[in-house]
């Protein structure tokens, strides 16, 4: 299920990868062909590339967690389920804790947002889903009255697993 989650996580990010690849080509092929493009245009191409492909690790952490959640949900007994949107968000927060550093002034260091942070993305996704599974199977949650709408109730059910996941990533970091 882990390899399938990795595959599905990358496939979900494939539109981003393919789209951004066009802009790295546009920025560099004219130079290889000895063509002069305006510097502002090359900078614009690079900006699009950096803000799409440069965040692939971040995206893959979420999409891999979401895919793994789907597989784990099929194996959980008793009609319980893990909220895949919540695991996706928790994994992305965990990825930030594991892979992203900050400067002395508090700015994010962007070097591991992209493909260099993929290992952190997988660790975050796998650990997050297992923490959610542990909490869901043992009913570690905030229970709301039946009168509370389902979407709101689900948000309260996700507080403990989300918090434990983020704290686990902070501890690993």
C-alpha positions, 0 to 999 in steps of 0.5 A: 500500500505504501508503493501504491500511495507513492505512485498515486501521490506522484500521479496527482502531482503530475499536472504540476510537474508537466506544466512547470517543465514547459517553463524551464524549457522556455527559460533555457532552450533559447539560451542554448540556441543562442537566442536573446530573450528579454531578461524580464521574460526569462525571469517570469518563466523561472518564477512560474517554474519555481512556484510550481515545481519548486513546491512538488515535495510539499504537494506530494506529501499531501497527495501521498497521505491522501492516497494512503488514507484511502488504502487504510480506510479499506482495511479499517473495521467497524464502519470507522474511517479516516478523513483524507482531507485532514490527513492531507493537511496534517501531512503538509504541516508535518512536511513543513516541520521536517523539511523546511528551515528558517533564517535568523530573520524568520524567512523560510528556506525554500530549498527543500520544498521541491524534489529535494524534500521528497523523503520528508514528504513520504515520512510525513505522509506515512507517519501521519496516516498511521497516527490517524489510524491509531486515533480512529481505531481507539476512538481518541476524539472529541465527541459532539452531540448528534445535533451538531452537523456532520461536517462540523463534528468531523472537524472536532473528531480530527483535532487530536489526530491532527495535533498528535501528527504535527507534534510527532513531526516536530519531535522527529525534526 
